[in-house]
Amino acid sequence: MIRWIVLLSMVCLVSLESRSQTPTPQKPTLSPEKLGYLSHNIDDPQLGTVNYYVRNPENDPTKPLILYLDGSGPYPLYQRMKQGFGSTVLIQDKQLLAKFNLVLISKPGVPFVDDIEMDKTTGMPNYDPPEEYTRRLSLDWRVDSAKRVIEELLGKQGLKPKQLIVVGISEGFQVGAKPATIEPRITHVGLFVGNGLNQFYDFTIAERMKAERGEQSPTDTQVRIENLIRTAQEIYAEPEATEKNWMGHTYKRWASFTSSDPLEFLLEVKSPIFVACCSLDKNTSIVSADYIPLEFAKRSRTNLTYRVYPYEHSFIERIFGENGQATGMESHFGDVFNEFVVWLETQGGR
C-alpha cells in the first residue's frame, strides 16, 4: 500500500519512499529504463511530439494492457524531491502491476522525470510549465495523443492484449471518458475521482454547499456564483487563449475540458465502465458524479458499475489524533484498484 501522499489540486504526487526513511544527500537518478519502461515517441503534425512509455517486463504482447491517464498539471510522471521520489502514477503496487502491461503518456513538453520543490507556505509544487505544455494542453490533445498511442501499440509495437483498458484519474477521468467512443478496440474503461457534468458546475455546487453548512451567507454565495459565471463567459469568449489563466490553468485548458460533459461520452461507450468516486472529495463534486448512474438508469443502460468511497480526492483518508488534529494521510487507492481488477476479471470481453 502507498504509505503517504501529497495532495495537490486535481493531481497527486505519490511518494515512492517510506516516510521513515532518511532522504539521501546525493541527487538520486531515475529514468524510464530503471523503472522498467521503454521510451517511445510519435511526431505528429498536429500534436507535436508525444512521448509515451511501455512497461512490458515479461515481453508478453497478449497480457492485459492498461493505458494510464494521470491528473492535471504540468508535472513530470516521476519527480525527484527532497523527501525522495514522487509520482503522478498511482498504480505502484508490484502485485497489481504484475497482472498488466502499463503505458504512460507525458503531457506535451513535460519530461518523464525532473526535480520538483514543494512550496513551504502553500504545500504546492514549484514547477514552471514548459512552453509546449502551455501552448498545447487541452482535452483534444490528451484524447488525440491517447488515440495515436493506442494505434502505435496495436500496430508498430505489435501488442495484442487480451484486454485493452483505459484508466483515467482526476483530469484523466475526463480524458478517459472519450477514447472508447472513437477507438472500438478499447474493451474496458476505469475512471476514478472525476465529475459527470461541466467542471464549472463543481465550483457552483461547492458554493451552494458552503451556504447550506452556514459557512457563508446566501447573498455572498450568489455573488460568488455570479462571479464564477462571468469568469466562464470570459473563458468561453477566448477558448484558445494560452496567455490568460484561471485557477492555475489556461483559458484554452478550461474551455476544452468544459466544452462537453464527461457524461456525454460515457453514454456513448458500449464497453463495461467502472466509475469510482469519493464522498469527501473537494476537488471534484460527488454530486456531479452521482448524476452519472441516474442517466444510465434512465436509458436502461447496464454497462456501468458506480462505486463511492468515504475518502477525499484520490482515495485519501486523513488520520486524526486524540486532540482531533490531523496527524497524517493514508491512501486507499491500492485497495480500490484491487476491487477494479476483480471487476475486470468478472467482465471478460465486451
C-alpha positions as CSV (number, residue, x, y, z in Angstrom):
1,M,0.0,0.0,0.0
2,I,1.2,3.5,-0.7
3,R,2.5,4.9,2.6
4,W,1.9,8.6,2.2
5,I,0.8,11.1,-0.4
6,V,1.0,14.8,-1.1
7,L,-2.4,16.2,-2.2
8,L,-2.5,18.7,-5.0
9,S,-5.4,20.3,-6.8
10,M,-6.6,17.6,-9.2
11,V,-3.3,15.8,-9.2
12,C,-1.4,13.7,-6.7
13,L,2.3,13.2,-6.3
14,V,2.6,9.8,-4.7
15,S,5.7,9.2,-2.6
16,L,7.7,6.1,-3.6
17,E,9.7,6.3,-0.3
18,S,8.7,5.4,3.2
19,R,8.3,8.5,5.4
20,S,10.5,6.7,8.0
21,Q,13.4,6.8,5.5
22,T,16.1,9.5,5.5
23,P,16.4,11.1,2.1
24,T,19.8,10.5,0.5
25,P,22.0,13.6,0.4
26,Q,23.1,12.7,-3.1
27,K,20.9,13.5,-6.0
28,P,19.1,10.3,-6.9
29,T,18.9,9.0,-10.5
30,L,15.7,7.9,-12.1
31,S,14.8,7.0,-15.7
32,P,12.1,5.1,-17.6
33,E,14.5,2.2,-18.0
34,K,15.3,2.0,-14.3
35,L,11.6,1.7,-13.7
36,G,11.1,-1.0,-16.3
37,Y,9.7,1.2,-19.1
38,L,10.8,1.5,-22.8
39,S,10.6,5.1,-24.1
40,H,8.8,5.8,-27.4
41,N,7.7,9.0,-29.2
42,I,5.4,9.9,-32.0
43,D,6.0,13.0,-34.1
44,D,2.6,14.3,-35.2
45,P,1.9,17.4,-37.3
46,Q,-1.0,18.5,-35.1
47,L,0.1,17.2,-31.7
48,G,3.8,17.8,-31.9
49,T,5.9,15.2,-30.1
50,V,4.0,12.6,-28.0
51,N,6.3,10.8,-25.6
52,Y,5.0,7.5,-24.2
53,Y,6.4,4.7,-22.1
54,V,5.6,1.0,-22.2
55,R,6.1,-1.4,-19.2
56,N,6.1,-4.9,-20.5
57,P,8.6,-6.8,-18.3
58,E,7.7,-10.3,-19.4
59,N,7.7,-9.3,-23.1
60,D,4.2,-10.7,-23.4
61,P,2.2,-8.9,-26.1
62,T,-1.1,-10.6,-25.0
63,K,-1.1,-9.6,-21.4
64,P,-4.0,-7.2,-20.5
65,L,-2.8,-3.6,-21.2
66,I,-3.6,-0.5,-19.2
67,L,-3.3,2.9,-20.8
68,Y,-3.0,5.2,-17.7
69,L,-4.1,8.8,-17.9
70,D,-3.0,10.9,-15.0
71,G,-4.4,14.0,-13.4
72,S,-3.9,17.7,-14.2
73,G,-0.9,20.0,-14.1
74,P,2.4,20.2,-16.0
75,Y,4.1,17.7,-13.6
76,P,6.6,15.0,-14.7
77,L,5.3,11.5,-14.3
78,Y,8.1,11.0,-11.8
79,Q,9.8,13.6,-9.6
80,R,12.9,14.0,-7.5
81,M,12.1,15.7,-4.3
82,K,14.0,16.3,-1.0
83,Q,11.6,13.8,0.5
84,G,12.5,11.1,-2.1
85,F,10.9,10.1,-5.3
86,G,7.3,11.1,-6.2
87,S,5.0,10.2,-9.0
88,T,1.6,11.2,-10.5
89,V,1.2,7.4,-11.3
90,L,-1.0,6.0,-8.6
91,I,-0.5,2.4,-9.7
92,Q,2.6,1.4,-7.8
93,D,1.7,-1.9,-6.2
94,K,4.0,-4.6,-7.6
95,Q,1.4,-7.4,-7.3
96,L,-1.1,-5.3,-9.2
97,L,1.5,-4.3,-11.8
98,A,2.4,-7.9,-12.4
99,K,-1.0,-8.6,-13.9
100,F,-0.8,-5.9,-16.6
101,N,1.4,-4.2,-19.2
102,L,1.3,-0.5,-18.5
103,V,1.5,2.5,-20.8
104,L,2.1,6.1,-19.6
105,I,1.9,9.3,-21.7
106,S,3.7,12.5,-20.8
107,K,2.0,15.9,-21.1
108,P,3.2,18.0,-24.0
109,G,6.8,19.2,-23.5
110,V,7.0,17.7,-20.0
111,P,9.9,15.3,-19.2
112,F,9.4,11.8,-17.8
113,V,11.3,12.8,-14.6
114,D,12.5,16.1,-13.2
115,D,13.3,17.9,-9.9
116,I,10.4,19.4,-8.0
117,E,10.5,21.5,-4.9
118,M,7.5,21.9,-2.6
119,D,6.5,25.4,-1.6
120,K,6.8,25.6,2.2
121,T,3.9,28.0,2.5
122,T,1.3,26.5,0.2
123,G,2.4,22.9,0.2
124,M,2.1,23.0,-3.6
125,P,4.9,22.1,-6.0
126,N,7.0,24.8,-7.6
127,Y,7.3,23.7,-11.2
128,D,7.1,26.1,-14.2
129,P,5.0,24.7,-17.0
130,P,7.1,24.2,-20.2
131,E,6.1,26.4,-23.1
132,E,4.9,23.4,-25.1
133,Y,2.6,22.4,-22.3
134,T,1.1,25.9,-22.1
135,R,0.6,26.1,-25.9
136,R,-0.8,22.7,-26.5
137,L,-2.5,21.3,-23.4
138,S,-6.2,20.7,-24.0
139,L,-8.8,17.9,-23.8
140,D,-8.3,17.4,-27.5
141,W,-4.5,17.0,-27.2
142,R,-4.8,14.4,-24.4
143,V,-7.6,12.4,-26.2
144,D,-5.9,12.5,-29.6
145,S,-2.5,11.6,-28.1
146,A,-4.1,8.6,-26.4
147,K,-5.7,7.5,-29.6
148,R,-2.3,7.8,-31.5
149,V,-0.5,5.9,-28.8
150,I,-3.1,3.1,-29.0
151,E,-2.7,2.9,-32.8
152,E,1.1,2.5,-32.4
153,L,0.8,-0.1,-29.6
154,L,-1.5,-2.3,-31.6
155,G,0.3,-1.6,-34.8
156,K,4.0,-0.7,-34.8
157,Q,4.6,-2.2,-31.3
158,G,2.8,-5.4,-32.1
159,L,0.9,-5.7,-28.9
160,K,-2.2,-8.0,-28.9
161,P,-3.7,-7.6,-25.4
162,K,-6.5,-9.8,-24.2
163,Q,-8.0,-6.6,-22.7
164,L,-7.3,-3.0,-23.7
165,I,-8.1,-0.9,-20.6
166,V,-8.2,2.8,-20.3
167,V,-7.7,4.1,-16.7
168,G,-8.2,7.8,-16.0
169,I,-7.5,9.6,-12.7
170,S,-8.9,13.1,-11.8
171,E,-8.4,15.1,-15.0
172,G,-7.7,11.8,-16.6
173,F,-11.3,10.8,-15.7
174,Q,-12.5,13.5,-18.2
175,V,-9.9,12.4,-20.8
176,G,-10.6,8.7,-20.4
177,A,-14.3,9.1,-20.9
178,K,-13.8,9.9,-24.6
179,P,-11.3,7.5,-26.3
180,A,-13.6,4.5,-26.1
181,T,-16.2,6.4,-28.2
182,I,-13.6,6.7,-31.0
183,E,-11.4,3.6,-30.5
184,P,-13.5,0.4,-30.8
185,R,-10.6,-1.8,-29.7
186,I,-10.8,-0.5,-26.1
187,T,-12.5,-3.2,-24.1
188,H,-12.9,-1.7,-20.6
189,V,-12.9,1.8,-19.1
190,G,-11.9,2.6,-15.4
191,L,-12.4,6.2,-14.2
192,F,-11.5,7.4,-10.8
193,V,-12.4,10.7,-8.9
194,G,-14.0,12.8,-11.6
195,N,-17.1,14.7,-12.5
196,G,-20.1,13.8,-14.6
197,L,-21.1,17.4,-15.6
198,N,-19.5,20.6,-16.6
199,Q,-16.4,21.2,-14.4
200,F,-17.5,24.8,-13.7
201,Y,-20.6,23.3,-12.1
202,D,-18.4,21.7,-9.5
203,F,-17.5,25.1,-8.2
204,T,-21.1,26.2,-8.2
205,I,-22.1,23.1,-6.1
206,A,-19.2,23.8,-3.7
207,E,-20.5,27.4,-3.1
208,R,-24.1,26.2,-2.5
209,M,-22.8,23.6,-0.1
210,K,-20.9,26.2,1.9
211,A,-24.1,28.2,2.2
212,E,-26.0,25.1,3.3
213,R,-23.4,24.4,6.0
214,G,-23.7,28.0,7.2
215,E,-20.1,28.9,6.2
216,Q,-21.3,31.9,4.2
217,S,-24.5,33.8,3.6
218,P,-26.9,33.1,0.7
219,T,-26.1,36.6,-0.5
220,D,-22.4,36.1,-0.6
221,T,-22.9,32.7,-2.2
222,Q,-24.9,34.2,-5.0
223,V,-22.3,36.9,-5.6
224,R,-19.5,34.3,-5.8
225,I,-21.6,32.2,-8.2
226,E,-22.3,35.1,-10.4
227,N,-18.6,35.9,-10.5
228,L,-17.9,32.3,-11.5
229,I,-20.4,32.6,-14.3
230,R,-18.7,35.8,-15.6
231,T,-15.4,34.0,-15.5
232,A,-16.8,31.1,-17.5
233,Q,-18.2,33.6,-20.0
234,E,-14.8,35.2,-20.4
235,I,-13.1,31.9,-20.9
236,Y,-15.6,30.7,-23.5
237,A,-15.2,34.0,-25.3
238,E,-11.4,33.3,-25.7
239,P,-11.3,29.5,-25.9
240,E,-7.8,29.4,-27.5
241,A,-6.1,31.9,-25.1
242,T,-3.0,30.5,-23.5
243,E,-1.7,33.7,-22.1
244,K,-4.7,34.1,-19.7
245,N,-5.1,31.8,-16.7
246,W,-7.7,31.0,-14.1
247,M,-7.1,28.7,-11.1
248,G,-3.7,27.7,-12.4
249,H,-4.8,26.6,-15.9
250,T,-5.0,28.4,-19.2
251,Y,-8.3,29.6,-20.7
252,K,-7.6,27.0,-23.5
253,R,-7.4,24.2,-21.0
254,W,-10.6,25.3,-19.2
255,A,-12.6,25.9,-22.4
256,S,-11.6,22.5,-23.9
257,F,-12.3,20.5,-20.7
258,T,-15.7,22.1,-20.3
259,S,-16.8,22.1,-23.9
260,S,-18.6,18.7,-23.3
261,D,-19.6,16.9,-20.2
262,P,-17.9,13.5,-19.4
263,L,-21.4,12.0,-19.1
264,E,-22.0,12.7,-22.8
265,F,-19.0,10.5,-23.7
266,L,-19.8,7.8,-21.2
267,L,-23.3,7.4,-22.5
268,E,-21.7,6.6,-26.0
269,V,-19.4,3.9,-24.6
270,K,-20.5,0.3,-25.2
271,S,-17.7,-1.4,-23.3
272,P,-18.0,-2.1,-19.5
273,I,-17.3,1.1,-17.4
274,F,-16.1,1.2,-13.8
275,V,-16.5,4.6,-12.1
276,A,-15.2,5.1,-8.5
277,C,-15.5,8.4,-6.7
278,C,-15.0,9.8,-3.1
279,S,-17.8,11.2,-1.0
280,L,-15.5,13.7,0.8
281,D,-13.8,14.9,-2.4
282,K,-13.4,18.7,-2.5
283,N,-11.7,18.8,-5.9
284,T,-14.5,17.1,-7.9
285,S,-18.1,17.2,-6.7
286,I,-19.6,13.9,-5.8
287,V,-23.0,15.5,-6.5
288,S,-21.9,15.9,-10.1
289,A,-20.6,12.3,-10.3
290,D,-23.8,11.0,-8.7
291,Y,-25.8,12.2,-11.8
292,I,-24.0,9.6,-14.0
293,P,-25.8,6.4,-12.8
294,L,-29.2,8.2,-13.0
295,E,-28.8,8.9,-16.7
296,F,-27.6,5.3,-17.3
297,A,-30.7,4.1,-15.4
298,K,-33.0,6.4,-17.4
299,R,-31.7,4.8,-20.6
300,S,-31.8,1.2,-19.3
301,R,-28.0,1.0,-19.8
302,T,-26.4,-1.8,-17.8
303,N,-22.7,-1.4,-18.6
304,L,-21.9,1.0,-15.7
305,T,-20.5,0.0,-12.3
306,Y,-20.6,3.0,-10.0
307,R,-19.0,3.0,-6.5
308,V,-18.4,5.7,-3.9
309,Y,-15.9,5.5,-1.1
310,P,-15.8,7.6,2.1
311,Y,-12.5,9.3,1.3
312,E,-11.1,12.6,0.0
313,H,-9.7,13.1,-3.5
314,S,-7.7,10.1,-4.8
315,F,-9.0,8.0,-2.0
316,I,-7.1,9.7,0.8
317,E,-8.1,9.2,4.4
318,R,-7.0,11.8,6.9
319,I,-5.7,10.3,10.2
320,F,-6.6,12.2,13.3
321,G,-5.0,12.2,16.7
322,E,-6.8,12.2,20.1
323,N,-6.9,16.0,20.1
324,G,-8.7,16.0,16.8
325,Q,-5.8,17.3,14.8
326,A,-4.8,15.7,11.5
327,T,-1.6,13.7,12.0
328,G,-1.2,12.2,8.6
329,M,-2.9,10.8,5.5
330,E,-3.3,7.3,4.1
331,S,-4.0,6.3,0.5
332,H,-6.6,3.6,-0.2
333,F,-6.2,3.8,-3.9
334,G,-4.4,0.4,-3.9
335,D,-7.5,-1.2,-2.2
336,V,-9.9,0.4,-4.6
337,F,-7.8,-0.5,-7.6
338,N,-7.7,-4.1,-6.4
339,E,-11.5,-4.0,-6.5
340,F,-11.3,-2.7,-10.0
341,V,-9.0,-5.6,-11.0
342,V,-11.5,-8.1,-9.5
343,W,-14.3,-6.3,-11.5
344,L,-12.2,-6.7,-14.7
345,E,-11.9,-10.4,-14.1
346,T,-15.7,-10.7,-13.9
347,Q,-16.3,-8.8,-17.1
348,G,-14.5,-11.0,-19.6
349,G,-14.6,-9.4,-23.0
350,R,-17.2,-6.9,-24.1
